[in-house]
Structure formats: C-alpha cells, structure tokens
Amino acid sequence: MVTAAVSTDRVASVNPATGEVQAWIAATQPAEIPSIVARAREAQKSWALRPIGERCKLLNKLRAANIRSRS
C-alpha cells in the first residue's frame, strides 16, 4: 500500500469529480488566525452598513470575476 505524504504548509485543492489536484494553497498558520478573525470582524462592520442592494451588486461582480478567471 502506498501512502502520500501530508503537507502542513500547503493544502491541495482537489476536483471532487476526478480526484485531480487543481492547485496547492498555502495553509494558514494557527498563530495567524486571531488577527485574521479580528480583521474580518472589522470588515463586517462596514459591510453591514451597506444597503442590501449594493451588497448584492458587489457579490454578483465578484461572482462574475470568478467565472471569468476560470475560463
């Protein structure tokens, strides 16, 4: 039986349909998590102040950019 090495500094992004590794993504180190969460909490405050219509437009723009980058 062959086993694959497990990396602690990166994570594989795997296509679930084929099992093929699409990309390797840098893993977040545990020590970084508190500052990431703090920044997210701050960002959420201004996001919550935006009208829902504006948030929808921004999310649709992000979705379109993601779709374009995959083509």
Phi, psi and omega in degrees: 000134180257134176241145180272147176292146179256127180266139176257354180255355177208158184234136179279137170261112189250134174288115184294337181284328185244343184079002182283137175286122181270326183195162173247132184242136179299133179283144175281130178282142182307324181294339181277342188299314180303319180288326177296315180295319179298317178296320179296319179296320178294316180297324182297327181300314180286327178298317182295335180281343180285141176298151183302322179299320179293318178298319179298316179299317180294320179293322176295322178295319177296317179299315180297320179294320178296318180294318179298322183289342180271347183276000000 
